[in-house]
Amino acid sequence: MSLALTRLLQLASPALPVGAYTYSQGLEWAVEAGTIQDEASALGWIVGQLEWNLGRYEAPLLIRMMEAWRVGACPPAKRNPGQTESDAALELDVEYLATRETAELRAETLQMGYSMQRLLHELGDFPQPLLDAVAVSPAPTLPYVWSCAAAAWQIPPPDALTAWLWSWAENQTMAALKAVPLGQAAGQRILQEIGRRLPAFVERALALDEADYSNFAPGFAIACCNHETQYTRLFRS
């Protein structure tokens, strides 16, 4: 077994101490509104986010962040003379943060980014130059720090992207189990179907041209906005 594989499992583990389990990203409000009522509607919500939101913007942007950390520059169209890896990754970090549509989504990625950055320090053997490069951002997002770890641990981009999307989908499924609620077998059926579709989402994200990036998902944005004033809540977003 390669070290890269064990590091990948570590990054995708629910035990990664970044607090992902405390967020639902609007799913809790979708349950409150009746949009999600059962296993089928929960699967539809999660797959819809993978199809139209994460898979078309966040996923390809994560790969660009990994490339920036690896080669020290953005793709040629974005490259500036003398640009360093931290400069290139920082530009993408700022771009990602600007797409967070609500106060909760913004706070979520910043809290998780901070926790991930602290974890890399506490591991004790993460390369100091990369820790210094991550620290260039005054408010690092989770993809910014996570992509740095994936690049430093030499995880192949397709594997890293699969783990990123799977980890997100697993957390969404667990949120649905708690909020709907659903049974454990229903959760496993949801994950089984997501696993069947995930390779296609990853393949498309790897090949997607920057001009085709899009996170246009108005229903998701409305759910996240309404969650901020939801009366009773289990989750922070």
For each residue, the residues with C-beta under 8 A, 3 or more apart:
1: 5 6
2: 5 6
3: 6 7 153
4: 7 8 153 154 155 156 159
5: 1 2 8 9 159
6: 1 2 3 9 10
7: 3 4 10 11 149 153 155
8: 4 5 11 12 150 153 155 159 160 163
9: 5 6 12 13 163
10: 6 7 13 16
11: 7 8 16 146 149 150 153 155 160 163 167
12: 8 9 16 163 164 166 167
13: 9 10 16
14: 20 21 167 170 171 174
15:
16: 10 11 12 13 20 116 119 167
17: 115 119
18: 112 115 116 119 142
19: 22 23 111 112 115
20: 14 16 23 112 167 171
21: 14 171 174
22: 19 235 236
23: 19 20 108 171 175 235 236 237
24: 27 28 172 175 179 227 234 235 237
25: 49 105 108 172 220 224 237
26: 29 30 220 223 224 226 227 237
27: 24 30 31 36 45 46 172 175 176 179 223 235
28: 24 31 32 175 179 227 230 233 234 235
29: 26 32 33 223 224 226 227 230
30: 26 27 33 35 36 45 223
31: 27 28 34 35 36 37 176 179 180
32: 28 29 230
33: 29 30 223 226
34: 31 37
35: 30 31 41 45 219 223
36: 27 30 31 41 42 45 176 179 180
37: 31 34 41 180
38: 41 42 180 182
39: 42 43 182 186 189 190
40: 43 44
41: 35 36 37 38 44 45
42: 36 38 39 45 46 173 176 180 182 186 190
43: 39 40 46 47 190 193 194
44: 40 41 47 48
45: 27 30 35 36 41 42 48 49 172 176
46: 27 42 43 49 50 169 172 173 176 190 194
47: 43 44 50 51 193 194 197
48: 44 45 51 52 53 217
49: 25 45 46 52 53 54 172 217 220
50: 46 47 53 54 55 165 169 194 197 198 201
51: 47 48 55 56 201
52: 48 49 55 56 214 216 217
53: 48 49 50 56 57 58 215 217 220
54: 49 50 57 58 59 165 168 215
55: 50 51 52 58 59 165 201 204 205
56: 51 52 53 59 60 204 205 208 212 213 214 215
57: 53 54 60 61 99 213 214 215
58: 53 54 55 61 62 96 143 215
59: 54 55 56 62 63 161 164 165 201 202 205
60: 56 57 63 64 205 206 208 210 213
61: 57 58 64 65 92 95 96 143 213
62: 58 59 65 66 143 146 147 160 161 164
63: 59 60 66 67 157 160 161 205 206
64: 60 61 67 68 74 75 92
65: 61 62 68 69 89 92 93 143 144 147 148
66: 62 63 69 70 147 150 151 157 160
67: 63 64 70 71 74 75 157
68: 64 65 71 72 73 74 85 88 89 92 147
69: 65 66 85 89 130 133 147 148 151 152
70: 66 67 85 151
71: 67 68 85
72: 68 83 84 85 88
73: 68 79 83 85 88
74: 64 67 68 77 78 79 83 88 91 92
75: 64 67 78 79 210
76: 79
77: 74 210
78: 74 75 88 91
79: 73 74 75 76 83 88
80: 83 87
81:
82:
83: 72 73 74 79 80 87 88
84: 72 87 88 133
85: 68 69 70 71 72 73 88 89 133
86: 89 90 133 134 136
87: 80 83 84 90 91 136
88: 68 72 73 74 78 79 83 84 85 91 92
89: 65 68 69 85 86 92 93 133 144 147 148
90: 86 87 93 94 136 137 144
91: 74 78 87 88 94 95
92: 61 64 65 68 74 88 89 95 96 144
93: 65 89 90 96 97 137 140 141 143 144
94: 90 91 97 98
95: 61 91 92 98 99
96: 58 61 92 93 99 100 109 141 143 144
97: 93 94 100 106 109 110 139 141
98: 94 95
99: 57 95 96 215
100: 96 97 105 106 108 109
101: 105 221 224 225
102: 105 106 221 224 225 227 228 237
103: 106 107 228
104: 107 108 224 227 228 236 237
105: 25 100 101 102 108 109 224 237
106: 97 100 102 103 109 110
107: 103 104 110 111 236 237
108: 23 25 100 104 105 111 112 236 237
109: 96 97 100 105 106 112 113 141 142 143
110: 97 106 107 113 114 139 140 141
111: 19 107 108 114 115
112: 18 19 20 108 109 115 116 141 142
113: 109 110 116 117 139 140 141 142 143 144 145
114: 110 111 117 118 140
115: 17 18 19 111 112 118 119
116: 16 18 112 113 119 120 140 142 145 146 149
117: 113 114 120 121 134 135 140 145
118: 114 115 121 122
119: 16 17 18 115 116 122 123
120: 116 117 123 126 131 134 145 148 149
121: 117 118 126 131
122: 118 119
123: 119 120 126
124:
125:
126: 120 121 123 130 131 149 152
127: 130 131 152
128: 131 132
129: 132 133
130: 69 126 127 133 134 148 152
131: 120 121 126 127 128 134 135
132: 128 129 135 136
133: 69 84 85 86 89 129 130 136 148
134: 86 117 120 130 131 137 140 144 145 148
135: 117 131 132
136: 86 87 90 132 133
137: 90 93 134 140 141 144
138:
139: 97 110 113
140: 93 110 113 114 116 117 134 137 144 145
141: 93 96 97 109 110 112 113 137 144 145
142: 18 109 112 113 116 145 146
143: 58 61 62 65 93 96 109 113 146 147 164
144: 65 89 90 92 93 96 113 134 137 140 141 147 148
145: 113 116 117 120 134 140 141 142 148 149
146: 11 62 116 142 143 149 150 164
147: 62 65 66 68 69 89 143 144 150 151 160
148: 65 69 89 120 130 133 134 144 145 151 152
149: 7 11 116 120 126 145 146 152 153
150: 8 11 66 146 147 153 155 160
151: 66 69 70 147 148 154 155
152: 69 126 127 130 148 149
153: 3 4 7 8 11 149 150
154: 4 151
155: 4 7 8 11 150 151 159 160 163
156: 4 159 160
157: 63 66 67 160 161 206
158: 161 162 202 206
159: 4 5 8 155 156 162 163
160: 8 11 62 63 66 147 150 155 156 157 163 164
161: 59 62 63 157 158 164 165 202 205 206
162: 158 159 165 166 198 199 202
163: 8 9 11 12 155 159 160 166 167
164: 12 59 62 143 146 160 161 167 168
165: 50 54 55 59 161 162 168 169 198 201 202
166: 12 162 163 169 170 194 195 198
167: 11 12 14 16 20 163 164 170 171
168: 54 164 165 171 172
169: 46 50 165 166 172 173 191 194 198
170: 14 166 167 173 174 191
171: 14 20 21 23 167 168 174 175
172: 24 25 27 45 46 49 168 169 175 176
173: 42 46 169 170 176 177 187 190 191 194
174: 14 21 170 171 177 178 187
175: 23 24 27 28 171 172 178 179 235
176: 27 31 36 42 45 46 172 173 179 180 182 187 190
177: 173 174 180 181 182 183 184 186 187
178: 174 175 181 234
179: 24 27 28 31 36 175 176 234 235
180: 31 36 37 38 42 176 177
181: 177 178
182: 38 39 42 176 177 186 187 190
183: 177 186 187
184: 177 187 188
185: 188 189
186: 39 42 177 182 183 189 190
187: 173 174 176 177 182 183 184 190 191
188: 184 185 191 192
189: 39 185 186 192 193
190: 39 42 43 46 173 176 182 186 187 193 194
191: 169 170 173 187 188 194 195
192: 188 189 195 196
193: 43 47 189 190 196 197
194: 43 46 47 50 166 169 173 190 191 197 198
195: 166 191 192 198
196: 192 193
197: 47 50 193 194 200 201
198: 50 162 165 166 169 194 195 201 202
199: 162 202 203
200: 197 203 204
201: 50 51 55 59 165 197 198 204 205
202: 59 158 161 162 165 198 199 205 206
203: 199 200 206 207
204: 55 56 200 201 207 208
205: 55 56 59 60 63 161 201 202 208
206: 60 63 157 158 161 202 203
207: 203 204
208: 56 60 204 205 212 213
209: 212
210: 60 75 77 213
211:
212: 56 208 209
213: 56 57 60 61 208 210
214: 52 56 57
215: 53 54 56 57 58 99
216: 52
217: 48 49 52 53 220 221
218: 221 222
219: 35 222 223
220: 25 26 49 53 217 223 224
221: 101 102 217 218 224 225
222: 218 219 225 226
223: 26 27 29 30 33 35 219 220 226 227
224: 25 26 29 101 102 104 105 220 221 227 228 237
225: 101 102 221 222 228
226: 26 29 33 222 223 229 230
227: 24 26 28 29 102 104 223 224 230 233 235 237
228: 102 103 104 224 225
229: 226
230: 28 29 32 226 227 233
231:
232:
233: 28 227 230 236
234: 24 28 178 179
235: 22 23 24 27 28 175 179 227
236: 22 23 104 107 108 233
237: 23 24 25 26 102 104 105 107 108 224 227
